[in-house]
Structures are given as structure tokens and as C-alpha cells.
Amino acid sequence: LSQHLASNRCKEATALYAKNRVALSGAEEPKMFDCLMSAGDFFRAYDLSKKRVVVKDLAAKLPWLYRLEASALKTGNTKEAYGAAKDVLALSKIYKVGDFSGVAFDAAALALEYKDGVMMAEAANIIDNRYPSDSRSITAYKAAARLAISKNDTLSNLKYSERIYNLQNKLKIFVETPWVEFNYASALAKSGAHKKAANILEALLQKQLSAEDRTRALFELSSNLVSAGERTKAKTTLNECIKINNNSSWKKLCQDSLDILK
């Protein structure tokens, strides 16, 4: 087993470990954990990390908590993953260790699931500072925006929606379009920034959209234009909306709004 691990022969090492449950040295345990995870043997990886987190030395406990979080999440034990992620964030701060900062991505998702605003703020702060151009940050910021929405926190929703929007445009990865544009424009409108909201929606209309999303974008654009005092442009937008060949509720709203503006 030791030779397999030393030579990075994970397939052989994991097979032997599963069959014989042989004892591992302290130096071999992290390698075995990595092999088990790469082989998709998440439950054995979880069992190994679970045994190691009982150590009293917190500095030694930290890397195993990091591993426990990853394996617990893979086995569907989100509650334990949530607790482990919190501990990793706390201990990393105490020991000023940045090696485990990647836990922030899981922490954001777990913070949303368990409605933990404090943990979300910590995760987002790490992502802001360490992963400003990482595509995974888009998903993490969406979790933060969704948590803000659930708490009716318009300012936080606005902040994180802006980060998703800007990062998508920077990376040219539009995985959250049109959700983010609609959410960002809505948050801007709630804050009174109707002209900026209109700009976001106009940019969205340059992208490929379903007929329903296009009618929605045109309706919401017209509403922001009216609020910004651009009634003539709003009418043009509504006329464009009602010409779209679909029967969505957004198209009806466009017609109703046009009747009012006339």
C-alpha cells in the first residue's frame, strides 16, 4: 500500500485499502484521502476524515476539517459539511492560514441552504479577495444574492447581482443570463436607479432570448423608461413587445401598459 501511494497509483491503493482496511501512517492518510476522493469512493474518504478530526490539536485538526467538509458534501451530509465549513473558516482566521480558502465556494452554497448571513458574508469576502476572476465566483455570488432576496435585503442583493453581472461580462461566461439581468435591473429599480436598470435590460435584449424572456425584458424596460421620464421611448418598446409572436402574460402587460400610455 505504501509503495502504491508513494508512486501515486491510486487505483491499486484504494483497492487494497478497501479490501484490507490496513493501517496508514500519518503521512499516508492525506494521500489516501485524495486517492479515495479521486476514485469517487466518498464514503471511505468521509470515514477517514471523520476519524482524524477528533485530534485535540486545532492546527492539526484544520486540514482534516477541510477534508471532512468536502467528503461530507459528496456523501450528501450537508449538515455536517455546513458545520465543518464554519470551523474551517473560523480556524483559518485564527491561525492565519489561507491554504483552505477554497472552502468559501462550498460555504456560500451551504450558507444559502442554512440561511446563515454571517457565514455568507465571510465566504463572499474571501471570494472577493482571493478569487475575483474565478468562474466559480459567479455561482457563489448568486447564492449570496438569493440569500439576500430571501431576507428582503435589497442592498445586498444589488451588491452581489452587480458582481455576477460584471464578472460574467469580464469572463464572457453568461451562465446566469437572463436571471442576473432581471434580478439586477429589479434591484436597481427598487433603489431608484431606473436609467441604469434600463441600460441593463437594453444590453440583455442584444442577447439571444426566448420569446417569453424577450417580452419580459421589453416590458420591464418600458417600466423603467417611464420612471426615468422617457415615455416616448417606452411606447416604442411596448410596440416592439406586442409584435412578438407569443401569448405570455408579459405580452399582455405590454398591451395594457401601452393602452395606459396612449
C-alpha positions in Angstrom: 0.0 0.0 0.0 2.8 2.4 0.9 4.5 1.8 -2.4 1.3 2.4 -4.3 0.7 5.7 -2.5 4.2 6.8 -2.9 4.0 6.2 -6.7 0.6 7.8 -7.0 -1.0 4.5 -8.1 -4.4 5.4 -6.6 -6.4 2.6 -8.3 -4.2 0.0 -6.7 -4.0 1.8 -3.4 -7.7 2.3 -3.0 -8.5 -1.3 -4.0 -6.0 -2.6 -1.4 -7.3 -0.2 1.3 -11.0 -1.2 0.6 -10.1 -4.9 0.8 -7.8 -5.0 3.8 -8.5 -1.8 5.8 -4.8 -1.6 6.5 -3.4 0.9 9.0 -2.0 4.0 7.5 0.9 6.2 8.7 0.1 9.9 9.4 1.9 10.9 6.2 -0.1 8.4 4.1 -3.5 9.4 5.3 -3.8 12.6 3.3 -2.6 10.8 0.2 -5.2 8.1 0.7 -7.9 10.6 1.2 -7.1 12.2 -2.1 -7.0 8.9 -3.8 -10.4 7.9 -2.4 -11.9 11.2 -3.5 -10.5 11.0 -7.0 -11.8 7.4 -7.2 -15.3 8.5 -6.2 -15.1 6.4 -3.0 -16.6 9.3 -1.0 -17.9 7.3 1.9 -14.5 5.8 2.8 -12.9 9.2 2.3 -15.6 10.6 4.7 -14.9 7.8 7.3 -11.1 8.5 7.1 -11.5 12.2 7.7 -14.1 11.7 10.4 -11.6 9.7 12.4 -8.9 12.3 12.0 -10.9 15.3 13.1 -11.0 14.0 16.7 -7.5 15.2 17.3 -7.2 17.9 20.0 -4.6 20.0 18.3 -6.6 22.5 16.4 -3.9 23.3 13.9 -3.7 19.6 13.1 -7.5 19.4 13.0 -7.9 22.2 10.5 -6.8 20.3 7.3 -8.9 17.3 8.3 -11.9 19.5 8.8 -11.3 20.8 5.3 -11.3 17.3 4.0 -14.3 16.3 6.1 -16.3 19.2 4.6 -15.5 18.1 1.0 -16.3 14.4 1.7 -19.4 15.1 3.7 -20.8 17.2 0.9 -20.1 14.4 -1.6 -21.9 11.9 0.6 -25.0 14.2 0.9 -24.4 15.1 4.5 -24.8 18.8 4.1 -25.4 19.5 7.8 -22.0 18.1 8.7 -20.5 19.8 5.7 -22.0 23.1 7.0 -20.6 22.7 10.5 -17.2 21.7 9.1 -17.1 24.7 6.7 -17.8 27.0 9.6 -15.0 25.5 11.6 -12.6 25.8 8.7 -13.4 29.5 8.2 -13.0 30.2 11.9 -9.8 28.2 12.4 -8.2 29.6 9.2 -8.8 33.1 10.6 -7.3 32.2 14.0 -4.2 30.6 12.5 -4.0 33.0 9.6 -3.9 30.1 7.1 -5.0 30.7 3.5 -4.5 27.2 2.2 -8.1 26.3 2.8 -9.7 29.4 1.3 -11.3 27.3 -1.4 -13.9 26.2 1.1 -15.5 29.5 0.5 -17.3 28.2 -2.6 -19.0 25.4 -0.7 -19.5 27.7 2.2 -21.6 30.1 0.1 -23.9 27.3 -1.1 -24.2 25.9 2.5 -24.8 29.4 3.9 -27.8 29.8 1.5 -29.1 26.3 2.4 -28.9 27.1 6.2 -29.8 30.8 5.9 -26.6 31.9 7.6 -25.9 35.5 6.7 -22.7 35.7 8.7 -21.1 32.7 7.0 -22.2 34.0 3.6 -20.5 37.4 4.3 -17.3 35.6 5.3 -17.4 33.4 2.2 -18.1 36.3 -0.1 -15.2 38.3 1.5 -12.8 35.5 0.8 -14.0 35.2 -2.8 -13.8 39.0 -3.3 -10.1 39.0 -2.2 -8.8 35.7 -3.5 -11.0 34.7 -6.4 -12.2 37.9 -8.1 -11.8 36.4 -11.6 -12.8 32.8 -10.9 -15.8 31.5 -12.8 -16.9 29.6 -9.7 -17.4 33.0 -8.0 -20.5 33.6 -10.3 -22.3 30.7 -8.6 -21.2 31.8 -5.1 -22.4 35.4 -5.7 -25.7 34.0 -7.0 -26.1 32.1 -3.7 -25.4 35.4 -1.8 -27.9 37.2 -4.0 -30.5 34.5 -3.4 -30.0 34.7 0.4 -30.4 38.5 0.2 -33.6 38.1 -1.7 -35.0 35.6 0.9 -34.2 38.2 3.6 -35.6 41.2 1.6 -32.1 42.7 1.7 -32.2 44.9 -1.4 -28.8 46.4 -0.8 -27.0 43.1 -0.6 -29.0 41.7 -3.5 -27.9 44.8 -5.5 -24.2 44.3 -4.5 -24.0 40.7 -5.4 -26.1 40.9 -8.5 -23.7 43.6 -9.8 -20.8 41.4 -9.1 -22.3 38.5 -11.0 -23.2 40.8 -13.9 -19.7 42.4 -14.1 -17.9 39.0 -13.7 -20.0 37.4 -16.4 -19.1 40.2 -18.8 -15.5 40.1 -17.9 -15.2 36.4 -18.4 -17.7 36.2 -21.3 -19.4 33.4 -19.5 -23.2 34.1 -19.4 -24.4 31.1 -17.3 -26.7 33.2 -15.2 -28.3 35.2 -18.1 -31.1 36.2 -18.1 -31.6 35.6 -14.4 -29.0 38.0 -13.3 -30.0 40.8 -15.6 -33.6 40.6 -14.5 -32.6 40.4 -10.8 -30.1 43.2 -11.1 -32.4 45.5 -13.0 -35.2 44.9 -10.4 -32.8 45.7 -7.5 -31.7 48.9 -9.3 -35.3 49.9 -9.9 -36.1 49.4 -6.2 -33.2 51.7 -5.4 -34.5 54.3 -7.8 -31.8 53.8 -10.4 -34.2 53.4 -13.3 -31.9 54.7 -16.0 -29.2 52.2 -15.1 -31.8 49.4 -14.9 -32.9 50.3 -18.4 -29.3 50.1 -19.6 -29.0 46.6 -18.2 -32.2 45.5 -19.9 -31.2 47.1 -23.2 -27.9 45.1 -23.1 -29.9 42.0 -22.3 -32.1 42.5 -25.4 -28.9 42.2 -27.5 -28.6 38.6 -26.5 -30.4 35.5 -27.7 -33.6 35.2 -25.6 -36.7 33.1 -25.6 -39.9 34.9 -26.8 -41.1 35.0 -23.2 -37.9 36.4 -21.8 -37.8 39.0 -24.6 -41.3 40.2 -23.9 -40.5 40.3 -20.2 -37.3 42.3 -20.9 -39.2 44.7 -23.1 -42.0 45.2 -20.5 -39.6 45.8 -17.7 -37.5 48.1 -19.9 -40.6 50.2 -20.7 -41.5 50.4 -17.0 -38.0 51.8 -16.2 -38.2 54.2 -19.1 -41.5 55.6 -17.9 -40.0 56.0 -14.4 -37.0 57.7 -16.0 -39.3 60.1 -17.8 -38.7 58.6 -21.3 -42.4 57.9 -22.2 -41.9 58.1 -26.0 -39.1 55.5 -25.9 -41.3 53.4 -23.5 -44.1 53.4 -26.1 -41.7 52.3 -28.8 -40.5 49.5 -26.6 -44.1 48.4 -25.8 -45.0 48.4 -29.5 -42.0 46.1 -30.1 -43.2 43.8 -27.3 -46.7 43.3 -28.7 -45.4 42.4 -32.1 -43.6 39.3 -30.7 -45.4 36.1 -31.6 -46.2 34.5 -28.2 -49.0 34.5 -25.7 -47.1 35.1 -22.4 -48.5 37.2 -19.6 -45.7 39.7 -20.2 -47.1 40.4 -23.7 -50.5 41.2 -22.2 -48.8 43.5 -19.7 -47.1 45.3 -22.6 -50.5 45.8 -24.2 -52.1 47.0 -21.0 -49.2 49.5 -20.4 -49.4 50.8 -23.9 -53.1 51.4 -23.6 -52.4 53.4 -20.4 -49.7 55.5 -22.0 -51.8 56.3 -25.0 
